[in-house]
Amino acid sequence: MELTVPELVQTIILTRISGRTQVPLAEELSSLAAHQASLCLYLSARHIEVAQTQLMQHYPADTPVAVCYRLGWEDEQIWVVPLSEMAALTEQKQLIRTILYVISPALKTAETRSVSPTRSRLYSPEHSHLFRPR
């Protein structure tokens, strides 16, 4: 699924929360969350309650979150839950490592978004480009 959608979100941030190793002050999760971009959070499962609290200061509670376990491995699993349930799912599934959280308004399905003029033309069959000539 695309993580950038015109008129909704155009930026992707890859970060982690401070834990045993601190992130620079300018890169604290609460500061980056203020952008309301598509935010990919790694190395953060052990601190997910703190992360959820910081994220909910800037994203609506119903913002979709893909909780991705062992991406690319045979036992890969992905759950999509509202931001308000991210920590509970992590605890319920006993997830402590190899987790990537993708917090993004772009994860809303096409049915829940307004009619598709906001969908990226890049993926439209009518849009020609280097890899899809007319």
C-alpha positions in Angstrom: 0.0 0.0 0.0 1.3 3.5 -0.8 2.4 5.6 2.2 2.1 8.9 0.4 -1.3 10.2 -0.8 -1.7 13.6 -2.4 -3.5 16.1 -0.2 -3.3 13.7 2.8 0.4 12.8 3.5 3.6 13.2 1.5 6.3 12.5 3.9 7.7 9.3 5.4 9.7 9.3 8.6 11.8 6.3 9.8 12.7 6.6 13.4 12.8 4.9 16.9 12.0 6.1 20.4 14.6 6.8 22.9 15.4 3.8 25.1 18.7 2.6 26.4 20.3 4.6 23.6 18.9 8.1 23.4 18.0 9.8 20.1 19.1 13.4 19.6 16.7 15.9 21.2 15.6 17.4 17.8 14.6 13.8 16.8 12.5 12.9 19.8 9.4 10.9 18.7 7.0 13.6 20.1 8.7 16.2 17.9 8.6 14.1 14.7 5.0 13.0 15.3 3.9 16.7 15.2 4.4 16.4 11.4 1.6 13.8 11.2 3.6 12.1 8.4 3.6 8.4 7.6 5.9 7.4 10.5 7.7 4.1 10.6 8.8 3.2 14.1 11.4 0.4 14.8 13.3 -0.8 17.8 10.5 0.5 20.0 8.3 -2.5 21.0 9.7 -2.5 24.6 8.7 1.2 24.9 5.4 1.1 23.0 3.2 2.5 25.7 5.4 5.6 25.9 5.5 5.8 22.1 1.7 5.5 21.9 1.2 8.3 24.4 3.6 10.6 22.5 2.0 9.7 19.1 -1.5 10.3 20.4 -0.6 13.9 21.2 -0.4 14.6 17.5 -2.3 11.8 15.6 -6.0 11.1 16.0 -6.7 7.9 18.1 -8.2 6.2 15.1 -5.1 6.7 12.9 -4.3 3.3 11.4 -1.2 1.5 12.5 0.3 -1.5 10.8 2.0 -3.6 13.4 4.5 -5.7 11.4 6.1 -8.7 12.9 9.2 -10.3 11.3 8.7 -8.7 7.9 10.1 -10.7 5.0 10.4 -13.9 7.1 8.2 -17.0 6.7 6.3 -16.3 9.9 5.6 -12.7 9.0 2.4 -11.2 10.5 0.8 -7.9 10.0 -2.1 -6.5 12.1 -3.8 -3.1 11.3 -5.3 -1.5 14.4 -6.2 2.1 15.5 -3.3 4.0 17.2 -5.2 3.8 20.5 -4.9 -0.1 20.4 -1.2 -0.3 19.3 0.3 -0.9 22.7 -2.5 -3.3 23.8 -2.0 -5.5 20.6 1.8 -5.5 21.2 1.2 -6.7 24.8 -1.5 -9.2 23.8 0.7 -10.8 21.1 3.8 -10.6 23.4 5.8 -8.7 20.7 9.2 -7.6 21.9 11.5 -7.5 18.9 11.6 -7.6 15.1 8.6 -5.3 15.0 8.0 -2.3 12.7 5.1 0.0 13.4 3.8 2.0 10.5 1.6 4.9 11.7 -0.1 6.6 8.8 -3.3 8.2 7.6 -2.5 6.6 4.2 -3.3 3.2 5.6 -7.0 4.0 5.6 -8.6 1.9 2.9 -9.9 3.4 -0.3 -13.5 2.9 1.1 -12.9 5.1 4.1 -11.0 7.8 2.1 -12.9 10.4 0.2 -13.5 9.5 -3.5 -10.2 8.8 -5.2 -9.0 12.1 -6.6 -6.5 12.1 -3.8 -5.0 8.7 -4.9 -1.6 9.1 -6.3 -1.7 9.2 -10.1 1.7 7.4 -10.2 -0.2 4.1 -9.7 -3.1 4.8 -12.0 -3.2 2.7 -15.1 -4.0 5.9 -17.1 -0.8 7.6 -16.0 2.1 6.9 -18.3 5.7 7.1 -17.1 9.1 5.5 -17.8 8.0 2.1 -16.7 4.4 2.3 -18.1 4.6 4.1 -21.5 1.4 4.9 -23.4 
